[in-house]
Amino acid sequence: MSKKVITAGIVVIGDELLSGRTQDSNISYIAKWLEPLGIRVEEARIIKDCESIIVNTVREFSKRFTYIFTTGGIGPTHDDITADAIAKAFNLSIDIREDAVRMLKQRYSDKELNKARLRMARIPKGASLIKNPVSQAPGFQVSNVFTLAGIPSIMRAMLIDVQDRLETGIKLYSIAVMAEGISEGDAALPLSMIEKSYNNVILGSYPNFNSELIGVQFVARGPDSEELKKVKLQLEAMVDNLKQTESIK
Amino acid sequence: MSKKVITAGIVVIGDELLSGRTQDSNISYIAKWLEPLGIRVEEARIIKDCESIIVNTVREFSKRFTYIFTTGGIGPTHDDITADAIAKAFNLSIDIREDAVRMLKQRYSDKELNKARLRMARIPKGASLIKNPVSQAPGFQVSNVFTLAGIPSIMRAMLIDVQDRLETGIKLYSIAVMAEGISEGDAALPLSMIEKSYNNVILGSYPNFNSELIGVQFVARGPDSEELKKVKLQLEAMVDNLKQTESIK
């Protein structure tokens, strides 16, 4: 329990995610991947391929959170401007780097390595490269910002090379109690009483809803797994209680 | 073409979306729903159930964009704090409102309408209610901010009552050309040349990628559908050209 609270912010970059054309899956993947490392995602943003917005968002997040993950905008086409924006955010110069070119050469012949593809070797000065075992074009780390590809399969593969660079934090455990035929409004009072009796437990309730209410899932999260076992028993007792009240009505 | 550019920001509120427990689907749904109205989503954020963050985000978005849509945090439990945060963002008082209570009474008996459920009738002063045909507890509009439920089926039903309140903007059309066996890096140069020859066309390229490259989808968007037809022909010619070059190699 001597570990620190470690936080993260996620910045997903790409017009196609804001037009509704593409459904983002990178945010929830990164969040799930960070959970066992004890790193808590505090905020996620989906922003346009626009330099000033990328610069401002990265600068703000870099101050607020321990780690920042960006995805998207590091390909070979004219709308791939993330690398330049990250350089600008940290007032770094940017140029084609030989170690990144060597990575690209594992995939492309000299003839294929045209000007557009060489854009993928433009890396902010002093950045540390992040390996891409799928398509070779690397991501990179500048300060506390990890810049990854947008394509989910490549982004996920890049995280392997990121893991050892992260300080791990206080791990949060979670337990869930599913209650059918119970409504949030009936559980609200006992639920808040359970939460108040613990200092380090966060309780949430998530209704399952189609056209009609199916039930509620109660989720407790906290750093102490023994404490959560007690909370689980209390939640189960609460659900039994509410069901009895319901059947008396 | 005399219409204005109308913009939107989306704020998705809920810890469960940042732990990776729940995959958000509201952002892409709202973005797709706004597209035929000519309203462009400029940014989307997923934020925690934390009052100061909700307040700051809503204030910032309310200045930057024509319309803001928030989802989540208007239920009956202790972690549902969105209504109070919106009131604070606009320096409004907040209290239980009779018209909102009447809506809740369509669903709940007087006995069921406990203190927790009455929280769902707490509405910032002067707000206009948004009907909820699924579970009655209303959303509300304050200034240019529409506060909706987080449960997707309810959020979607609430949009019906929002539509007539929105000014429509310049509609963006889009065309897509799918090219198998072509790589973004080869298309980058001709693609940027096509984009430069039009003032109002945005071109994007989106690789289909599993473990290997399958192909690329080129998407053009713009306000002039006739112009997009020309762009489509140019993109198709570009793809044919690249395929011939590929087969000569």
Interface residues (C-beta under 8 A of the other chain):
Chain A: D15 E16 L17 L18 S19 G20 R21 T22 Q23 D24 S25 I27 S28 Y29 I30 A31 K32 W33 L34 E35 R40 V41 E42 E43 A44 R45 I46 I47 K48 I53 G75 P76 T77 H78 D79 Y108 E112 N114 K115 A116 R117 R119 M120 V134 S135 I151 S153 I154 S174 E184 G185 D186 A187 A188 L189 L191 S192 E195 I202 L203 G204 S205 Y206 P207 F209 N210 S211 L213 V219 R221
Chain B: D15 E16 L17 L18 S19 G20 R21 T22 Q23 D24 S25 I27 S28 Y29 I30 A31 K32 W33 L34 E35 R40 V41 E42 E43 A44 R45 I46 I47 K48 I53 G75 P76 T77 H78 D79 Y108 E112 N114 K115 A116 R117 R119 M120 V134 S135 I151 S153 I154 S174 E184 G185 D186 A187 A188 L189 L191 S192 E195 I202 L203 G204 S205 Y206 P207 F209 N210 S211 L213 V219 R221
